[in-house]
Structures are given as structure tokens and as C-alpha cells.
Amino acid sequence: MKRIALFASGSGTNAENIIHYSRQNNSFQVVKIYCNKPSAGIIEKATKLDVPIEIFSKNIFYNTDHIVNDLQLNSIDLVVLAGFLWLIPESILKKYSDMMLNIHPALLPKFGGKGMYGMKVHEAVKANGESETGITIHKVNMEYDRGEIIFQAKCDVTVNDTPDSIAQKIHELEYEHFPKVIDSFLNR
């Protein structure tokens, strides 16, 4: 069975959804979660789901090989970013260059790049008068949201939509597609 690690720093709803999917389908195993935010909601979710979690500092992440060594120690086949906002260090990218996925809450290349995450994306989609938006699952590289696109799913944006209602539509797309795309990517 393929072994994945999740990197998360927010509420952890995508990570939780991926874990539930993996347990229902026995297609891959979430071995460990890495988190850079001691107050993140993912910590409580990981504990309840009995998935080991490691909380690390910016210094550990960028100035040591601790994380890449730990990924290797845990025989990780795929690294998945699920609400993780830091740029990935070169040491991790070298080891997992073709085996690291991220999800972005817009149709890249639109509304991507540094500082474009979460509600900021949905506000920009609304302000720009877009008629559609969606999710992009892509490989990770040295630039924010510039890796090879693996999958996109779209939804309409109506004149009555607000950033909050757009966010809800995006979450539904994420929950429906992200685990399946991970599964498919691992078994390609």
C-alpha cells in the first residue's frame, strides 16, 4: 500500500477528508501529518484520527534536513499539501520532485502565486467578475502554484455569489475530487 504524508497548517478539513477516503478505500495510507502552526485545527483532527503529527518551526523546516529525513524514514511515496502555505525547501523538492501534490482553490494560472490562498482567492474571483472558478491540483515546484497541472474541476460563479458562497462551492469540489485524484495519481 502506498504511503503518503500530509502537510497542513489550517483547519484540516481536506486532510481529514483524505484520511477518511484512504481508510474507506484501502488504496493508500496517511502515515503522518506535518504542521507548521501549533494552533492549527488539523492537530486535534489528527489526534482524533490517530495519525501521528509533527509540529515544526520555520528554522527546522528551512535550515535543517530533519523533515526530508523523517519523510524518508517513514518510507513516504507521496507528499500532499492540504492547506500548507510555506514554499517547500529545495531539499524536500529534490527528493520528492515528481511525487508532491498541492491543491489550489482557483483555476490556475488565474489567482495563484504568493499571498493567494483561501478567502483572498475567492474575494479576487468575485472582484474580477469571473463567471467560473474551481480547483487545481498540481505538482509542487520552487514557485508558488506553478507546478504541472494534474487536474482541474470547475463551478459557476453567479452574480449573487459572495466570497463565502464561492468558498463553499470550492470546498465541495475539494472534498469530492482531491482524494480521488491522489488515488489516481498514485496508481497511474
C-alpha positions as CSV (number, residue, x, y, z in Angstrom):
1,M,0.0,0.0,0.0
2,K,1.3,3.5,-0.9
3,R,2.3,5.7,2.0
4,I,1.5,9.4,2.0
5,A,2.4,12.4,4.2
6,L,0.1,15.4,4.5
7,F,1.4,18.9,5.1
8,A,-1.3,21.1,6.6
9,S,-1.5,24.3,8.6
10,G,-5.2,25.2,8.8
11,S,-8.4,23.7,10.0
12,G,-7.5,20.3,8.4
13,T,-10.8,19.6,6.6
14,N,-9.1,18.5,3.4
15,A,-6.6,16.4,5.4
16,E,-9.4,14.8,7.4
17,N,-11.3,14.0,4.2
18,I,-8.3,12.4,2.6
19,I,-7.7,10.2,5.7
20,H,-11.4,9.1,5.7
21,Y,-11.2,8.3,2.0
22,S,-8.0,6.3,2.4
23,R,-9.5,4.2,5.2
24,Q,-12.7,3.5,3.3
25,N,-10.9,2.6,0.1
26,N,-7.7,1.0,1.4
27,S,-5.9,2.5,-1.6
28,F,-3.2,4.4,0.3
29,Q,-2.3,5.1,3.9
30,V,-1.8,8.5,5.5
31,V,1.3,7.8,7.6
32,K,2.0,11.2,9.1
33,I,0.9,14.8,9.1
34,Y,3.4,17.7,9.3
35,C,2.2,21.0,10.6
36,N,3.9,24.4,11.0
37,K,1.2,26.0,13.1
38,P,0.9,25.0,16.8
39,S,-2.7,26.3,16.9
40,A,-4.0,24.7,13.7
41,G,-7.2,22.7,13.8
42,I,-5.5,19.8,12.0
43,I,-3.7,18.9,15.2
44,E,-6.9,18.0,17.0
45,K,-8.3,16.2,13.9
46,A,-5.1,14.2,13.5
47,T,-5.1,13.2,17.2
48,K,-8.8,12.0,17.0
49,L,-8.0,10.1,13.8
50,D,-4.9,8.5,15.4
51,V,-2.5,9.8,12.8
52,P,0.9,10.9,14.0
53,I,1.5,14.6,13.7
54,E,4.8,16.6,13.8
55,I,4.7,20.3,14.5
56,F,7.8,22.1,13.3
57,S,9.3,25.6,13.3
58,K,10.4,27.7,10.3
59,N,14.0,27.1,11.4
60,I,13.7,23.3,11.4
61,F,11.9,23.4,8.0
62,Y,14.3,25.7,6.1
63,N,17.6,25.2,7.9
64,T,17.8,21.5,8.6
65,D,17.2,18.2,6.8
66,H,15.0,17.0,9.7
67,I,11.8,16.9,7.7
68,V,13.2,15.3,4.5
69,N,15.0,12.7,6.6
70,D,11.8,12.0,8.5
71,L,9.8,11.6,5.3
72,Q,12.4,9.0,4.1
73,L,12.4,7.3,7.5
74,N,8.7,6.8,7.1
75,S,9.0,5.5,3.5
76,I,6.8,8.2,2.1
77,D,5.7,7.6,-1.5
78,L,3.8,10.9,-2.0
79,V,3.7,14.3,-0.2
80,V,0.4,16.1,-0.3
81,L,0.0,19.7,0.6
82,A,-3.5,20.3,2.1
83,G,-3.7,23.9,3.2
84,F,0.0,24.3,3.7
85,L,1.2,27.8,2.7
86,W,5.0,27.8,3.0
87,L,7.2,27.4,0.0
88,I,8.8,23.9,0.1
89,P,12.6,23.8,0.6
90,E,14.8,22.5,-2.1
91,S,16.0,19.5,-0.1
92,I,12.4,18.2,0.1
93,L,11.7,19.1,-3.6
94,K,14.8,17.2,-4.7
95,K,13.7,14.0,-3.0
96,Y,10.0,14.3,-4.0
97,S,10.2,16.4,-7.2
98,D,7.7,14.3,-9.0
99,M,5.8,13.0,-6.0
100,M,4.4,16.1,-4.3
101,L,0.9,17.5,-5.0
102,N,-0.9,20.7,-3.9
103,I,-4.5,21.8,-4.2
104,H,-5.3,25.5,-5.1
105,P,-8.8,27.0,-4.7
106,A,-8.9,28.5,-8.2
107,L,-8.3,27.6,-11.8
108,L,-4.6,28.2,-12.2
109,P,-2.9,30.1,-13.7
110,K,-5.5,32.6,-12.6
111,F,-5.4,33.8,-9.0
112,G,-2.3,31.9,-8.0
113,G,1.1,32.9,-6.5
114,K,2.4,34.1,-3.2
115,G,-0.3,35.5,-1.0
116,M,-3.1,34.0,-3.0
117,Y,-4.8,31.5,-0.7
118,G,-8.1,30.8,1.0
119,M,-10.6,33.7,1.2
120,K,-8.2,36.0,-0.6
121,V,-8.6,33.9,-3.7
122,H,-12.4,33.9,-3.5
123,E,-12.5,37.7,-2.9
124,A,-10.3,38.2,-6.0
125,V,-12.5,35.9,-8.1
126,K,-15.6,37.9,-7.1
127,A,-13.9,41.3,-7.6
128,N,-12.7,40.3,-11.0
129,G,-16.3,39.3,-12.1
130,E,-15.4,35.8,-13.1
131,S,-18.2,33.6,-14.3
132,E,-16.4,30.4,-13.2
133,T,-13.8,29.2,-10.8
134,G,-12.7,25.9,-9.4
135,I,-9.8,23.9,-8.0
136,T,-6.5,23.0,-9.4
137,I,-4.4,20.0,-8.2
138,H,-0.8,20.4,-9.4
139,K,2.7,19.2,-8.8
140,V,4.8,21.3,-6.5
141,N,8.0,23.1,-7.6
142,M,10.1,26.0,-6.5
143,E,7.4,28.6,-7.3
144,Y,4.0,29.1,-5.7
145,D,1.3,27.5,-7.8
146,R,3.5,27.0,-10.9
147,G,3.8,23.2,-11.0
148,E,2.4,20.9,-13.7
149,I,-1.4,20.8,-13.5
150,I,-2.7,17.3,-12.9
151,F,-6.4,18.1,-12.5
152,Q,-9.0,20.9,-12.6
153,A,-12.7,21.0,-11.7
154,K,-14.9,24.0,-12.3
155,C,-18.0,25.5,-10.9
156,D,-20.1,28.5,-11.9
157,V,-19.9,31.9,-10.2
158,T,-23.2,33.8,-10.3
159,V,-23.8,37.5,-9.8
160,N,-25.4,36.6,-6.4
161,D,-22.4,34.6,-5.2
162,T,-20.3,36.1,-2.4
163,P,-16.8,35.1,-1.4
164,D,-18.3,32.9,1.3
165,S,-20.6,31.1,-1.1
166,I,-17.8,30.7,-3.6
167,A,-15.7,29.2,-0.8
168,Q,-18.4,26.7,-0.1
169,K,-18.6,25.6,-3.7
170,I,-14.8,25.2,-3.8
171,H,-14.8,23.1,-0.6
172,E,-17.4,20.8,-2.2
173,L,-15.1,20.4,-5.2
174,E,-12.1,19.8,-3.0
175,Y,-13.8,17.1,-0.9
176,E,-15.2,15.4,-4.0
177,H,-12.1,15.3,-6.1
178,F,-8.8,15.7,-4.0
179,P,-8.7,12.2,-2.5
180,K,-9.7,10.5,-5.8
181,V,-7.0,12.5,-7.7
182,I,-4.4,11.4,-5.1
183,D,-5.5,7.8,-5.5
184,S,-5.4,8.0,-9.3
185,F,-2.0,9.8,-9.3
186,L,-0.5,7.0,-7.0
187,N,-1.8,4.3,-9.3
188,R,-1.1,5.8,-12.7
